[in-house]
Amino acid sequence: MKYVRMPIERESPEEFGYGRIRNNLSESSIRDLSLSQLGIDLSDLTLFYGSHRGDERLRALIAQASGVSPDEVLVTAGAAGALFIVATTLLEPDDHLVVVRPNYATNIATPQAIGCAMTFVDLAFASDFRLDLAAVASAI
């Protein structure tokens, strides 16, 4: 399977160049900083690869708060990674999805790469981005 670069990757400040951006109203990242600039001393930190499912202590805390077993918890590096895992686990080529837009880029690009058929229900500023249930019903 071949994945194309998503717009969020192509248009990221790191790719486009922070110096070329005058006003960025949607970027959630910060400029690069060193740990010393943050006043953090990690000289005694042991670096290791870690667990693929996430730190066991963190998974145990999440499980306890959620009323599930730690074996049922998977920690990801971010929302995009979690959404990718869900899509590639549940979807098959030729599945049909109804997708509301705007949406996370990975919720569009990943199903497209898998070969899913997609029908979009667009939300609009003019309607305060309210979901039109009739549009969803007709998309199904």
C-alpha positions as CSV (number, residue, x, y, z in Angstrom):
1,M,0.0,0.0,0.0
2,K,1.3,3.4,-0.9
3,Y,0.5,6.4,1.3
4,V,0.8,9.9,-0.2
5,R,1.9,12.8,2.0
6,M,-1.0,14.5,3.7
7,P,-1.6,18.2,3.3
8,I,-0.8,18.6,7.0
9,E,2.7,17.3,6.3
10,R,3.3,19.2,3.1
11,E,2.0,22.5,4.6
12,S,3.6,22.1,8.1
13,P,5.7,25.0,9.3
14,E,8.8,22.7,9.3
15,E,8.3,22.0,5.5
16,F,7.1,25.5,4.5
17,G,9.5,27.4,6.7
18,Y,8.7,29.2,9.9
19,G,10.3,32.4,8.5
20,R,7.8,32.5,5.6
21,I,4.8,32.4,7.9
22,R,3.4,35.7,9.0
23,N,0.3,34.6,10.8
24,N,-0.5,30.9,11.6
25,L,-3.9,30.6,13.2
26,S,-4.0,26.8,13.3
27,E,-0.6,25.4,14.1
28,S,-0.5,23.7,17.5
29,S,3.3,23.1,17.7
30,I,5.9,25.4,19.1
31,R,9.3,26.4,17.8
32,D,12.2,24.0,18.6
33,L,13.7,24.5,22.1
34,S,16.5,22.7,23.9
35,L,15.8,21.1,27.3
36,S,18.3,23.5,28.9
37,Q,16.2,26.4,27.6
38,L,13.3,24.9,29.5
39,G,15.4,24.5,32.6
40,I,15.2,20.7,32.5
41,D,18.1,18.6,33.5
42,L,17.8,15.0,32.2
43,S,21.4,14.0,32.8
44,D,20.3,10.9,34.8
45,L,17.6,9.9,32.3
46,T,18.0,6.4,30.9
47,L,17.1,6.2,27.2
48,F,15.6,3.0,25.9
49,Y,13.3,2.0,23.1
50,G,10.3,1.3,25.4
51,S,7.1,-0.8,24.9
52,H,5.2,-0.6,21.6
53,R,2.0,-0.5,23.5
54,G,3.1,2.4,25.7
55,D,4.6,2.7,29.2
56,E,3.2,0.0,31.4
57,R,2.7,2.5,34.3
58,L,0.8,4.9,32.1
59,R,-1.3,2.2,30.7
60,A,-2.2,1.0,34.2
61,L,-3.2,4.5,35.3
62,I,-5.4,4.9,32.2
63,A,-6.9,1.5,32.7
64,Q,-7.7,2.2,36.3
65,A,-9.4,5.5,35.4
66,S,-11.3,3.8,32.6
67,G,-12.4,0.6,34.3
68,V,-10.6,-1.7,31.9
69,S,-7.5,-4.0,32.0
70,P,-4.1,-2.5,31.1
71,D,-4.0,-5.0,28.3
72,E,-6.9,-3.2,26.7
73,V,-5.0,0.1,26.6
74,L,-2.8,1.2,23.8
75,V,-0.9,4.5,24.1
76,T,0.0,6.3,20.9
77,A,2.3,9.2,20.1
78,G,-0.6,11.4,19.1
79,A,-4.2,11.5,17.7
80,A,-3.0,11.0,14.1
81,G,-1.2,7.7,15.0
82,A,-4.3,6.5,17.0
83,L,-6.6,7.3,14.1
84,F,-4.3,5.6,11.6
85,I,-4.3,2.4,13.8
86,V,-8.1,2.4,14.1
87,A,-8.5,2.9,10.3
88,T,-6.0,0.3,9.2
89,T,-7.5,-2.2,11.8
90,L,-11.1,-1.8,11.0
91,L,-11.3,-0.8,7.3
92,E,-11.0,-3.0,4.2
93,P,-10.7,-2.0,0.5
94,D,-14.2,-1.1,-0.9
95,D,-15.7,-0.3,2.5
96,H,-17.9,2.7,2.3
97,L,-17.5,5.6,4.8
98,V,-19.5,8.7,5.5
99,V,-17.0,11.3,6.6
100,V,-17.8,14.7,8.0
101,R,-15.6,17.6,6.8
102,P,-13.7,19.5,8.0
103,N,-11.9,16.5,9.7
104,Y,-8.4,15.3,10.5
105,A,-6.5,14.8,7.4
106,T,-5.7,11.2,8.4
107,N,-9.4,10.4,8.6
108,I,-9.5,11.2,4.8
109,A,-6.1,10.1,3.5
110,T,-5.9,6.8,5.2
111,P,-9.2,5.4,4.1
112,Q,-8.4,6.6,0.6
113,A,-5.1,4.8,0.6
114,I,-6.8,1.6,1.8
115,G,-9.2,1.9,-1.1
116,C,-12.4,2.8,0.7
117,A,-15.3,4.6,-1.0
118,M,-16.1,7.8,0.8
119,T,-19.0,10.1,0.8
120,F,-18.4,13.5,2.4
121,V,-20.9,15.5,4.4
122,D,-19.6,19.0,4.5
123,L,-20.2,21.3,7.5
124,A,-20.4,25.0,6.8
125,F,-19.7,28.2,8.7
126,A,-23.1,29.6,7.5
127,S,-24.9,26.9,9.5
128,D,-22.6,27.2,12.5
129,F,-21.0,23.9,11.5
130,R,-24.1,22.0,12.5
131,L,-24.4,18.4,11.3
132,D,-27.3,17.9,8.9
133,L,-28.7,14.5,9.8
134,A,-30.7,14.4,6.5
135,A,-27.4,14.8,4.6
136,V,-25.9,11.9,6.7
137,A,-28.9,9.7,6.0
138,S,-28.7,10.4,2.3
139,A,-25.0,9.7,2.3
140,I,-25.6,6.2,3.8
